[in-house]
Amino acid sequence: MNILHIDSSILGEASASRDLTRQVVTHLSRRHPSAAVQYRDLAADPLPHLSAASLAGADAAEAARNEQVLKEFLAADVVVIGAPLYNFSVPSQLKAWIDRISIKGRTFRYTEKGPQGLALGKRVVIVTARGGVYEVGAGTEFAESYLKFLFNFLGIRDVDFVRAEGLNVSGEHRTRAMGEARARIGQLPPPVADLAA
């Protein structure tokens, strides 16, 4: 099994999402000791924002890096993503990565019946960390609903969320939220491939 581990928090070791993505990867690796883990830190090694030059492949070095990012995603069986909430949405660093994996003809295509996802057979586990509390699907929640739509659009239906929210409400609330998120990690369902074995 190939695991792609993505972090996007700018907070380094103070990051709740980084702490929890490490735990998700550890949990998966214990279940699959032979799993190979590819790590990408989008804050320490950010991708540039998409530009006309990027789309045209005008810079050979950038085009090669974009292809490498896409290949990492395509090779992964499981993608673990740290997605903290910044100003009601995902970090711009994560959005730049999303722009490199959402490629017509590679991860989706348009057909007479509408768009069709091509990134089939993958599982995505998204760790969301946020200072407040947001009801999923409500008019004030944009990050989780966006990410679920995105990966469904790419053909991925196996999307799980680990939430740590209300982290800035109080120290007690933060401790409780992190404990609940860790418990959720232990309860993550196995990949479909495991169930079929």
Residue pairs with C-beta under 8 A, 6 or more apart in sequence:
1 28
1 32
1 34
1 35
1 36
1 77
1 78
1 191
1 193
2 35
2 36
2 38
2 75
2 76
2 77
2 78
3 25
3 28
3 29
3 35
3 36
3 37
3 38
3 76
3 77
3 78
3 79
3 80
4 37
4 38
4 40
4 72
4 73
4 75
4 76
4 78
4 79
4 80
5 21
5 25
5 37
5 38
5 39
5 40
5 80
6 21
6 40
6 42
6 79
6 80
6 81
6 82
6 94
6 97
7 15
7 17
7 18
7 21
7 39
7 40
7 41
7 42
7 43
7 82
8 17
8 42
8 43
8 81
8 82
8 83
8 84
8 90
8 91
8 93
8 94
8 97
9 15
9 16
9 17
9 18
9 43
9 82
9 84
9 91
9 129
10 43
10 91
10 93
11 18
11 84
12 18
12 43
15 82
15 84
15 129
16 84
16 129
16 164
16 167
16 174
16 178
16 181
17 82
17 83
17 84
17 127
17 128
17 129
17 164
18 82
19 178
20 82
20 127
20 129
20 162
20 164
20 178
20 181
20 182
20 185
21 80
21 81
21 82
21 127
23 182
23 185
24 80
24 125
24 127
24 162
24 185
24 188
25 37
25 80
27 185
27 186
27 188
28 35
28 78
28 80
28 125
29 35
29 37
31 190
31 194
38 72
38 75
38 76
40 69
40 72
40 97
42 91
42 93
42 94
42 96
42 97
43 91
43 93
46 93
46 96
47 65
47 66
47 69
47 93
47 96
47 97
47 99
47 100
48 54
48 62
48 96
49 92
49 95
49 96
49 99
50 96
50 99
53 59
53 62
54 62
54 66
57 63
66 100
69 97
69 100
69 101
70 100
70 101
70 103
70 106
70 107
73 79
73 101
73 107
73 119
74 106
74 107
74 119
76 122
77 121
77 122
77 123
77 191
77 193
78 122
78 123
78 124
78 125
78 191
79 122
79 123
79 124
79 125
80 124
80 125
80 127
81 94
81 124
81 125
81 126
81 127
81 147
82 127
82 129
83 90
83 91
83 94
83 126
83 127
83 128
83 129
83 143
83 147
84 91
84 128
84 129
84 130
85 128
85 129
85 130
85 131
85 132
85 134
85 143
86 92
88 140
88 142
88 143
89 142
89 143
89 146
90 98
90 143
90 146
90 147
98 150
101 107
101 119
101 154
102 108
102 150
102 153
102 154
104 110
106 118
107 117
107 118
107 119
107 154
107 155
108 115
108 116
108 117
108 118
108 119
108 153
108 154
108 155
109 115
109 116
109 118
110 116
115 153
116 155
117 152
117 153
117 154
117 155
117 156
118 154
118 155
119 151
119 154
119 155
119 156
120 155
120 156
122 156
122 158
123 156
123 158
123 159
123 160
123 191
123 192
124 151
124 156
124 158
124 159
124 160
125 159
125 160
125 161
125 162
125 188
126 144
126 147
126 159
126 160
126 161
126 162
127 161
127 162
127 164
127 181
128 143
128 144
128 161
128 162
128 163
128 164
128 165
129 164
129 165
129 167
130 143
130 163
130 164
130 165
130 166
130 167
131 165
131 166
131 167
131 168
131 169
132 165
132 166
132 168
132 169
133 165
133 166
133 169
134 140
134 141
134 144
134 165
135 141
136 144
136 145
137 145
144 161
144 163
147 159
148 159
148 161
151 159
152 159
158 191
158 192
160 188
160 189
162 181
162 184
162 185
162 188
163 181
163 184
164 177
164 178
164 180
164 181
165 177
166 173
166 174
166 177
167 173
167 174
167 177
167 178
168 174
